[in-house]
Amino acid sequence: MALTAEQYSDLASTCDDAAADILVPSEHRASFAKKAELYRLLARLAAKQRVSVQRPKPGPKIEAGPRQQSLPPDFFRPAKKRAKDDPETPAYRLALMHLALRWRLFKLTTETFGKPETSDGEPRQSTPLSH
């Protein structure tokens, strides 16, 4: 259950009062003091969260790394909704983009993990393609 910063502060002050009460046993007073610290921390976090929600953060600037240079510059930006009069991307371009992405993923996995093995545990032999 998420409370506001003021509610957490009220809980912290109540726990502080219980920790200072001499009629409460000493082990309970220690636990009330720990709870008061926890509620103070939660109050600070809730206040920071409220401030961060009120102020929208600017989007992160994405730098192109060596593997990202072959991708279009708007690849990592969120997609905009397409207007009704905008032409749809042709199917052949979507297929080519999908194929290029799969090829890059294949190259990345083989560079990272090596060639795939057969069920016997031996590396696969590369066979020339026949046309």
LINZIKA-V533261 format. One record per residue. N is the residue number from 0. PSI is psi in whole degrees, -180 to 180 (NA if undefined). Layout:
{{N	PSI} {N	PSI}}
This chain:
{{0	124} {1	129} {2	168} {3	168} {4	-37} {5	-40} {6	-41} {7	-38} {8	-40} {9	-42} {10	-40} {11	-42} {12	-36} {13	-43} {14	-35} {15	-42} {16	-42} {17	-35} {18	-27} {19	-11} {20	127} {21	-14} {22	-14} {23	136} {24	154} {25	-39} {26	-34} {27	-36} {28	-39} {29	-41} {30	-34} {31	-37} {32	-41} {33	-42} {34	-37} {35	-42} {36	-43} {37	-45} {38	-33} {39	-42} {40	-45} {41	-34} {42	-43} {43	-42} {44	-41} {45	-38} {46	-42} {47	-41} {48	-40} {49	-41} {50	-40} {51	-30} {52	-35} {53	-35} {54	110} {55	138} {56	146} {57	150} {58	151} {59	141} {60	123} {61	120} {62	141} {63	122} {64	-178} {65	-33} {66	-19} {67	-3} {68	-26} {69	-8} {70	152} {71	152} {72	-26} {73	15} {74	-38} {75	-4} {76	149} {77	143} {78	138} {79	152} {80	137} {81	134} {82	160} {83	-31} {84	-5} {85	140} {86	147} {87	149} {88	131} {89	149} {90	-36} {91	-34} {92	-39} {93	-42} {94	-41} {95	-41} {96	-41} {97	-44} {98	-42} {99	-39} {100	-42} {101	-39} {102	-42} {103	-40} {104	-41} {105	-45} {106	-41} {107	-44} {108	-38} {109	-34} {110	-37} {111	-48} {112	-4} {113	-176} {114	145} {115	150} {116	159} {117	179} {118	-18} {119	-12} {120	3} {121	150} {122	144} {123	143} {124	133} {125	130} {126	140} {127	146} {128	137} {129	139} {130	NA}}
